Amino acid sequence: VLVTGFSFAGYIANRIVGARKGTLATALIGGAYSSTAVTASLAQRLGAGEVGPYAAGIALASAVMYVRVLLLVTLLTPSTLLPFLAIVGPAALAGFAMAAWLW
């Protein structure tokens, strides 16, 4: 229920902002509820040869996925946050760094 609620909140935020507000805003918000869906959508655009910051959006959505998982771990098992952060934190930072570099 918690994961679904969190995903729904991200979905609502994405509907409010809308895809026309920018690829990176959509990737940021969309990554909160489904980084896989955002990645598939942006990869399809890249494959079609469209021009835009789609690779940066994919990296950003993936990085947000790590933050989403960290938030869930914090809420469900706070005692495991620090060990989990040591494992997942570098991946999240690498994702955000790659998104910035690609942008």
C-alpha positions as CSV (number, residue, x, y, z in Angstrom):
1,V,0.0,0.0,0.0
2,L,2.8,2.4,0.8
3,V,4.6,1.8,-2.5
4,T,1.4,2.2,-4.4
5,G,0.6,5.4,-2.5
6,F,4.0,6.8,-3.2
7,S,3.7,5.8,-6.9
8,F,0.3,7.4,-7.1
9,A,1.6,10.6,-5.6
10,G,4.3,10.7,-8.3
11,Y,1.8,10.0,-11.0
12,I,-0.5,12.9,-9.8
13,A,2.5,15.2,-9.7
14,N,3.4,14.2,-13.3
15,R,-0.1,14.8,-14.5
16,I,-0.1,18.3,-12.9
17,V,3.3,19.2,-14.4
18,G,2.7,17.4,-17.7
19,A,5.2,16.2,-20.3
20,R,5.2,19.6,-22.0
21,K,7.0,21.2,-19.0
22,G,10.1,19.5,-20.0
23,T,11.7,16.1,-20.4
24,L,13.8,16.4,-17.3
25,A,10.9,17.5,-15.1
26,T,8.9,14.6,-16.4
27,A,11.8,12.2,-15.8
28,L,12.3,13.5,-12.3
29,I,8.6,13.2,-11.3
30,G,8.0,10.1,-13.4
31,G,11.0,8.4,-11.9
32,A,9.3,8.7,-8.5
33,Y,6.5,6.3,-9.6
34,S,8.0,4.3,-12.5
35,S,11.5,4.7,-13.7
36,T,11.0,1.8,-16.0
37,A,8.1,3.5,-17.8
38,V,10.0,6.7,-18.1
39,T,13.1,4.8,-19.4
40,A,11.0,2.9,-22.0
41,S,9.3,6.0,-23.2
42,L,12.4,8.1,-23.5
43,A,14.4,5.2,-25.1
44,Q,11.7,4.9,-27.7
45,R,12.1,8.5,-28.6
46,L,15.9,8.1,-28.8
47,G,15.4,5.1,-31.0
48,A,13.2,7.1,-33.3
49,G,15.9,9.6,-33.8
50,E,14.1,12.5,-32.0
51,V,16.3,15.3,-30.7
52,G,16.2,16.1,-27.0
53,P,17.7,15.5,-23.6
54,Y,16.3,11.9,-23.5
55,A,19.5,10.2,-22.4
56,A,19.8,12.7,-19.5
57,G,16.1,12.0,-18.7
58,I,16.8,8.2,-18.5
59,A,19.7,8.7,-16.2
60,L,17.7,11.1,-14.0
61,A,14.7,8.7,-13.7
62,S,17.1,5.9,-12.8
63,A,18.7,8.1,-10.1
64,V,15.3,9.1,-8.7
65,M,14.4,5.4,-8.4
66,Y,17.3,5.0,-5.9
67,V,16.0,7.9,-3.9
68,R,12.5,6.4,-3.9
69,V,13.9,3.1,-2.6
70,L,15.9,4.9,0.1
71,L,12.7,6.7,1.2
72,L,10.8,3.5,1.4
73,V,13.6,1.9,3.5
74,T,13.6,4.9,5.8
75,L,9.9,4.6,6.3
76,L,9.8,0.8,6.7
77,T,13.0,-0.1,8.4
78,P,14.9,3.0,9.6
79,S,17.5,0.9,11.4
80,T,18.8,-0.4,8.0
81,L,19.0,3.0,6.3
82,L,22.7,3.7,6.9
83,P,24.0,0.3,5.7
84,F,21.6,0.4,2.7
85,L,22.7,4.0,2.0
86,A,26.3,2.9,1.8
87,I,25.4,0.4,-0.9
88,V,22.8,2.4,-2.9
89,G,24.0,6.0,-2.3
90,P,26.9,5.8,-4.7
91,A,24.6,4.4,-7.4
92,A,22.2,7.3,-6.9
93,L,25.0,9.9,-7.0
94,A,26.4,8.3,-10.1
95,G,23.0,8.5,-11.7
96,F,22.6,12.2,-10.9
97,A,26.1,12.9,-12.1
98,M,25.5,11.1,-15.3
99,A,22.2,13.0,-15.8
100,A,24.0,16.3,-15.3
101,W,26.8,15.3,-17.6
102,L,24.4,14.2,-20.4
103,W,22.4,17.4,-19.9
